[in-house]
């Protein structure tokens, strides 16, 4: 990091920005130097970073890139911020878990999360990790109905509180920092700080499971998918005050998890673990009664165990949920499965049929979610 005075940095005057004390970030714009500058925007108007940046941060920013897909779910595309492995003497880990209540650990020890709207800001900055979070985006999240006249002052106060929280919960030489980047802020992590995000781990396990399924290695697919769904602890960011962006992201993450559960159920059916499939899906369909794919998988598990009565009863429960909850009849695929159960169709127990269905589902999911777009409007939770 630049060691010059606060008045000059890298030969250019600085009217604000980050000085040697990384816990202090002014709200005035920075012309050049250690904070970098925003010189252009991406295709959707997101600001993009340009150098110069701190020498200690340059390698990490190069590794993650500064333009990216809008979706915060794309953590799988972000390299580990620590870059090359740090030595055991200086390495420090920071774990942030968003798939449920907010959990933060430093070197395995739980940390008290920031409170109130500072918690919102932290979640939003983490969702934009490696990118600039614009001032307008922050204000929209904090005040969905429009910012009050004091919004700018309040935002500076919340950012100051978050900087204090970062300072209080990390050592001075290995401290995450909020960098002001002209039109917004970014959460910077020093190379020695090893960041773990449960969302990124979830996406990695899900991708590896689907890749194994596509390659025909169903047992490996089941192992990866089981790991993915186990990371979900409930409604994402349940205890975080959420505006439109985080609310939409929470719903998107929940839908991703439900898809992963159904992928895992398909894998269990393929390897003949029918009892495990029933156990997995019994409570799942109670909590998510409009998931026709899961209902069909549960029917298949019962039928393959020879319990035709339970399979028929499962269809009736699915139909009741759909008719009473949505006012619609079951779809053609579920109706066809019901008919196959009633007629004891031998194809129902054919592994080949299920393998084709599983491969098609994985391929469709991969194509549809290769580059997910961040929702621009809030979606209501189930």
PARORO-806094 format. One line per 3 residues: number of its first residue (from 1); their letters; for each residue x, y, z of C-alpha. Coordinates in nm, 3 decimals. Each point is the difference from the previous one (the first is absolute). Last residue first. Layout:
! PARORO-806094
NUM) A) X,Y,Z; ...
END
This chain:
! PARORO-806094
382) XXX) -4.316,-1.884,-0.104; 0.211,0.315,0.008; -0.113,0.305,-0.200
379) XXX) 0.230,0.111,-0.278; 0.175,0.334,-0.004; 0.081,0.160,-0.336
376) XXX) 0.328,0.010,-0.187; 0.072,-0.368,0.053; 0.369,-0.079,-0.041
373) XXX) 0.060,-0.190,-0.316; 0.113,-0.359,0.005; 0.286,-0.088,-0.233
370) XXX) 0.005,-0.380,-0.035; -0.341,-0.028,0.158; -0.229,-0.102,-0.284
367) XXX) 0.257,-0.206,-0.184; 0.103,-0.188,0.312; -0.356,-0.057,0.114
364) XXX) -0.098,-0.135,-0.338; 0.296,-0.237,-0.012; -0.067,-0.121,0.354
361) XXX) -0.369,-0.057,-0.071; 0.072,-0.182,-0.325; 0.257,-0.226,0.168
358) XXX) -0.243,-0.077,0.283; -0.286,-0.081,-0.238; 0.218,-0.226,-0.211
355) XXX) 0.130,-0.174,0.310; -0.355,-0.043,0.128; -0.113,-0.175,-0.317
352) XXX) 0.311,-0.218,-0.009; -0.049,-0.112,0.358; -0.330,-0.158,-0.099
349) XXX) -0.235,-0.037,0.296; -0.269,0.223,-0.145; 0.049,-0.161,-0.340
346) XXX) -0.166,-0.314,0.137; -0.332,0.191,0.013; -0.190,-0.100,0.311
343) XXX) -0.323,0.128,-0.158; -0.080,0.235,0.288; 0.367,0.098,0.036
340) XXX) 0.030,0.078,-0.372; -0.315,0.216,0.017; 0.144,0.195,0.291
337) XXX) 0.324,0.050,-0.194; -0.197,0.133,-0.296; -0.186,0.240,0.230
334) XXX) 0.330,0.123,0.143; 0.140,0.057,-0.348; -0.316,0.173,-0.128
331) XXX) -0.009,0.253,0.281; -0.208,-0.032,0.314; -0.328,0.196,-0.005
328) XXX) -0.002,0.372,0.076; -0.168,0.225,0.259; 0.332,0.093,0.158
325) XXX) -0.028,-0.109,0.362; -0.319,-0.205,0.001; 0.056,-0.162,-0.339
322) XXX) 0.376,-0.040,0.037; -0.005,-0.131,0.357; -0.292,-0.235,-0.067
319) XXX) 0.171,-0.137,-0.312; 0.323,-0.066,0.190; -0.185,-0.178,0.281
316) XXX) -0.185,-0.213,-0.255; 0.328,-0.085,-0.170; 0.152,-0.103,0.332
313) XXX) -0.301,-0.221,0.073; 0.059,-0.180,-0.331; 0.367,-0.061,0.089
310) XXX) -0.094,-0.110,0.351; -0.244,-0.255,-0.143; 0.256,-0.125,-0.251
307) XXX) 0.248,-0.091,0.273; 0.227,-0.234,-0.197; 0.319,0.178,0.107
304) XXX) 0.035,0.123,-0.355; -0.348,0.151,0.021; 0.078,0.187,0.322
301) XXX) 0.318,0.151,-0.145; -0.178,0.091,-0.325; -0.279,0.180,0.184
298) XXX) 0.260,0.196,0.198; 0.177,0.095,-0.322; -0.327,0.116,-0.152
295) XXX) -0.078,0.217,0.302; 0.349,0.148,-0.022; -0.048,0.090,-0.365
292) XXX) -0.337,0.153,0.077; 0.146,0.254,0.245; -0.314,0.185,0.114
289) XXX) -0.008,-0.150,0.350; 0.327,0.154,0.122; -0.005,-0.052,0.377
286) XXX) -0.194,-0.326,-0.009; 0.177,-0.097,-0.321; 0.339,0.021,0.176
283) XXX) -0.117,-0.188,0.309; -0.063,-0.320,-0.196; 0.269,0.069,-0.260
280) XXX) 0.320,-0.095,0.183; -0.149,-0.293,0.193; -0.161,-0.141,-0.313
277) XXX) 0.326,0.033,-0.194; 0.197,-0.166,0.281; -0.244,-0.293,-0.010
274) XXX) 0.039,-0.026,-0.377; 0.379,-0.016,-0.007; 0.018,-0.186,-0.331
271) XXX) 0.298,0.176,-0.158; -0.221,0.178,-0.252; -0.259,0.095,0.259
268) XXX) 0.267,0.164,0.215; 0.126,0.199,-0.299; -0.351,0.125,-0.079
265) XXX) -0.044,0.102,0.365; 0.327,0.196,-0.017; -0.120,0.192,-0.306
262) XXX) -0.326,0.071,0.186; 0.191,0.138,0.300; 0.219,0.208,-0.235
259) XXX) -0.306,0.155,-0.164; -0.130,0.092,0.345; 0.336,0.158,0.085
256) XXX) 0.000,0.212,-0.315; -0.353,0.113,0.080; 0.111,0.104,0.348
253) XXX) 0.296,0.189,-0.145; -0.229,0.189,-0.240; -0.240,0.090,0.279
250) XXX) 0.283,0.140,0.212; 0.142,0.187,-0.300; -0.332,0.170,-0.061
247) XXX) -0.021,0.107,0.363; 0.364,0.115,-0.006; -0.064,0.228,-0.298
244) XXX) -0.343,0.133,0.103; 0.087,0.091,0.360; 0.098,-0.240,0.273
241) XXX) 0.055,0.048,0.374; 0.223,-0.303,0.069; -0.125,-0.267,0.242
238) XXX) -0.119,-0.242,-0.269; 0.302,0.057,-0.218; -0.093,-0.311,-0.200
235) XXX) -0.317,-0.172,0.122; 0.115,-0.321,0.167; 0.328,-0.171,0.078
232) XXX) 0.110,-0.091,-0.355; 0.353,-0.141,-0.002; -0.133,-0.358,0.011
229) XXX) -0.150,0.048,-0.347; 0.342,0.036,-0.161; 0.168,-0.286,0.186
226) XXX) -0.279,-0.237,-0.100; 0.041,0.118,-0.359; 0.371,-0.079,0.004
223) XXX) -0.049,-0.350,0.143; -0.294,-0.079,-0.230; 0.199,0.105,-0.307
220) XXX) 0.285,-0.226,0.108; -0.243,-0.292,0.024; -0.150,0.095,-0.342
217) XXX) 0.323,0.002,-0.199; -0.162,0.017,-0.346; 0.204,0.297,-0.124
214) XXX) -0.309,0.225,0.007; -0.059,-0.110,0.357; 0.359,0.086,0.094
211) XXX) -0.040,0.348,-0.152; -0.327,0.048,0.185; 0.163,-0.087,0.328
208) XXX) 0.303,0.219,-0.070; -0.223,0.297,-0.080; -0.207,-0.049,0.316
205) XXX) 0.308,-0.038,0.218; 0.155,0.318,-0.143; -0.324,0.198,0.030
202) XXX) -0.039,-0.102,0.364; 0.362,0.088,0.078; -0.050,0.347,-0.155
199) XXX) -0.316,0.052,0.202; 0.176,-0.124,0.316; 0.262,0.270,-0.040
196) XXX) 0.356,-0.062,0.115; 0.258,0.278,0.001; 0.366,-0.058,0.071
193) XXX) 0.156,0.325,0.120; 0.372,0.020,-0.082; -0.068,0.165,-0.336
190) XXX) -0.180,0.289,0.169; -0.375,0.020,-0.058; -0.168,0.303,-0.158
187) XXX) -0.375,0.060,0.030; -0.095,0.247,-0.271; -0.163,0.339,0.019
184) XXX) -0.185,0.237,-0.229; 0.016,0.271,-0.261; 0.368,0.086,0.036
181) XXX) 0.137,-0.329,0.130; 0.000,0.037,0.379; 0.173,-0.302,0.148
178) XXX) -0.152,-0.178,0.298; 0.272,-0.199,0.168; 0.074,-0.353,0.112
175) XXX) 0.272,-0.006,0.261; 0.311,-0.214,0.008; 0.259,0.245,0.134
172) XXX) -0.240,0.164,0.247; -0.137,-0.324,0.139; -0.366,-0.071,-0.061
169) XXX) -0.331,0.030,0.182; 0.012,0.353,0.136; 0.127,0.146,-0.327
166) XXX) -0.270,-0.167,-0.208; -0.267,0.116,0.246; 0.143,0.352,-0.006
163) XXX) -0.016,-0.002,-0.381; -0.363,-0.115,0.021; -0.082,0.289,0.232
160) XXX) 0.167,0.246,-0.234; -0.199,-0.144,-0.289; -0.324,0.041,0.196
157) XXX) 0.088,0.362,0.079; 0.088,0.076,-0.360; -0.334,-0.149,-0.105
154) XXX) -0.184,0.215,0.256; 0.161,0.318,-0.131; -0.089,-0.088,-0.358
151) XXX) -0.353,-0.106,0.097; -0.085,0.315,0.201; -0.257,0.122,-0.252
148) XXX) -0.168,-0.343,0.013; 0.078,-0.261,-0.264; -0.286,-0.146,-0.204
145) XXX) -0.244,-0.280,0.065; 0.271,-0.268,-0.012; 0.212,0.185,0.262
142) XXX) 0.297,-0.215,0.105; 0.019,-0.206,-0.320; -0.062,0.299,-0.224
139) XXX) 0.258,0.199,0.193; 0.265,-0.268,-0.048; -0.071,-0.026,-0.370
136) XXX) 0.015,0.377,-0.039; 0.337,0.013,0.178; 0.139,-0.260,-0.234
133) XXX) 0.134,-0.334,0.112; 0.333,-0.038,-0.178; 0.104,-0.352,-0.084
130) XXX) 0.223,-0.266,0.153; -0.269,-0.116,0.240; -0.339,0.130,-0.112
127) XXX) -0.199,-0.242,0.218; 0.249,0.071,0.280; -0.068,0.372,-0.034
124) XXX) -0.375,-0.065,0.018; 0.030,-0.220,0.308; 0.226,0.257,0.173
121) XXX) -0.236,0.286,-0.083; -0.301,-0.185,0.140; 0.188,-0.080,0.321
118) XXX) 0.091,0.369,0.033; -0.372,0.059,-0.034; -0.068,-0.155,0.337
115) XXX) 0.290,-0.161,0.183; 0.340,-0.128,-0.097; 0.046,-0.373,0.050
112) XXX) 0.141,-0.128,0.331; 0.301,-0.214,-0.091; 0.020,-0.377,0.030
109) XXX) 0.347,-0.155,0.030; 0.120,-0.225,-0.281; 0.291,0.224,-0.098
106) XXX) -0.253,0.284,-0.027; -0.360,-0.111,-0.023; -0.309,0.180,-0.126
103) XXX) -0.352,-0.143,-0.006; -0.297,0.181,-0.155; -0.318,-0.203,0.049
100) XXX) -0.057,-0.245,-0.284; 0.203,-0.049,-0.316; 0.209,0.313,0.067
97) XXX) 0.309,-0.146,0.164; 0.311,0.215,0.020; 0.333,-0.164,0.089
94) XXX) 0.315,0.200,0.057; 0.332,-0.180,0.018; 0.339,0.130,0.110
91) XXX) 0.335,-0.098,-0.142; 0.307,0.175,0.144; 0.199,-0.282,0.165
88) XXX) -0.160,-0.274,-0.208; 0.153,0.151,-0.317; -0.240,0.137,-0.254
85) XXX) -0.121,-0.210,-0.290; 0.002,0.185,-0.333; -0.302,0.213,-0.069
82) XXX) -0.169,0.092,0.329; -0.311,0.115,-0.182; -0.104,-0.350,-0.109
79) XXX) -0.098,0.043,-0.361; -0.343,0.130,-0.086; -0.198,-0.195,-0.263
76) XXX) -0.165,-0.223,0.260; -0.117,0.319,0.169; -0.249,0.040,-0.284
73) XXX) -0.299,0.017,0.235; 0.059,0.371,0.031; -0.150,0.026,-0.348
70) XXX) 0.104,0.301,-0.204; 0.263,-0.189,-0.190; 0.344,0.143,0.033
67) XXX) 0.234,0.287,-0.057; 0.281,0.051,0.250; 0.185,-0.327,-0.033
64) XXX) 0.049,-0.254,0.278; 0.367,-0.074,-0.055; 0.100,0.352,-0.101
61) XXX) -0.172,0.137,0.308; 0.194,-0.245,0.216; 0.332,0.078,-0.160
58) XXX) -0.050,0.377,0.029; -0.108,-0.002,0.365; 0.343,-0.001,0.161
55) XXX) 0.128,0.246,-0.259; -0.288,0.230,0.085; -0.198,0.100,-0.309
52) XXX) 0.099,0.201,-0.306; -0.200,-0.122,-0.184; -0.349,-0.011,-0.136
49) XXX) -0.320,-0.120,0.157; -0.327,-0.045,-0.186; -0.324,0.184,0.071
46) XXX) -0.319,-0.195,-0.081; -0.193,0.153,-0.288; -0.141,-0.317,-0.147
43) XXX) 0.263,-0.043,-0.269; 0.286,0.084,0.237; 0.100,0.346,0.111
40) XXX) 0.306,0.215,-0.056; 0.276,0.188,0.180; -0.064,-0.072,0.364
37) XXX) 0.320,0.081,0.181; 0.262,-0.168,0.213; -0.010,0.031,0.377
34) XXX) 0.377,0.007,0.033; 0.062,0.274,-0.243; -0.236,0.208,-0.203
31) XXX) -0.274,0.259,0.024; -0.165,-0.125,0.319; -0.352,0.123,0.073
28) XXX) -0.077,0.115,0.354; -0.158,-0.256,0.236; 0.318,-0.062,0.196
25) XXX) 0.121,-0.348,0.085; 0.163,-0.066,0.333; 0.050,-0.361,0.110
22) XXX) 0.278,-0.036,-0.254; 0.222,0.224,0.213; 0.274,0.057,-0.255
19) XXX) -0.234,0.216,-0.199; -0.314,-0.090,-0.190; -0.196,0.253,-0.202
16) XXX) -0.039,0.376,-0.001; 0.122,0.302,-0.182; 0.312,-0.171,-0.129
13) XXX) 0.251,0.185,-0.212; 0.179,-0.211,-0.261; 0.365,-0.109,0.007
10) XXX) -0.070,-0.351,0.124; -0.177,0.152,0.299; 0.003,0.356,0.116
7) XXX) -0.170,0.188,0.284; -0.046,-0.298,0.230; 0.375,-0.054,-0.001
4) XXX) 0.174,-0.275,-0.186; 0.010,-0.358,0.124; -0.197,-0.157,-0.284
1) X) -0.122,-0.346,0.080
END
